[in-house]
Amino acid sequence: MTESRLSADGRTLTVSVPMTFIKRGGRKLVISPDGAPLWAPPRRRIDNAMIKALARAFRWRKLMETGEYGTVEDIAAAEKINASYVSRVLRLTLLAPNIVEAILDGRQPPTMTLAVLMRPFPVAWREQLVQYASNMKPSTGGLPHQTD
């Protein structure tokens, strides 16, 4: 996969390594070619948008459970946002605790973004873990396994 060339005078060695750069949240992420081992352990990737959405979801759920707001529409009116957005964010409270913990710790898979989480997902926690962790390699430090 890597190529190396020695200059004619024998003083310069040029090494070419195939890689891809992807922008995620304003940061550049280097993706190694398929099958190539990672040369460093993955860094935690704190996604502030996901954390903020989770905080909102659990706050709104508490406001509904305590009776401060009776409906999603009440929350939407108070927050001056769309009721459908409130509904989609509230659904995040149904995520498996392992997934919520991984997001808060920055250990979520790179493919897990707020846009992905805002789409419908299974209610059963085991199915969520399968859906979101299926592309994970054990060495990536991703989602913890569900324990019985």
Stockholm file with secondary structure:
# STOCKHOLM 1.0

chainA/1-148         MTESRLSADGRTLTVSVPMTFIKRGGRKLVISPDGAPLWAPPRRRIDNAMIKALARAFRWRKLMETGEYGTVEDIAAAEKINASYVSRVLRLTLLAPNIVEAILDGRQPPTMTLAVLMRPFPVAWREQLVQYASNMKPSTGGLPHQTD
#=GR chainA/1-148 SS CCEEEECTTSCCEEEECCCEEEEETTEEEEECCTTCCCSSCCCCCCCHHHHHHHHHHHHHHHHHHTTSCCSHHHHHHHHTSCHHHHHHHHGGGGSCHHHHHHHHHTCSCTTCCHHHHTSCCCSSHHHHHHHHHTTCCGGGCCCCCCCC
#=GC SS_cons         CCEEEECTTSCCEEEECCCEEEEETTEEEEECCTTCCCSSCCCCCCCHHHHHHHHHHHHHHHHHHTTSCCSHHHHHHHHTSCHHHHHHHHGGGGSCHHHHHHHHHTCSCTTCCHHHHTSCCCSSHHHHHHHHHTTCCGGGCCCCCCCC
//
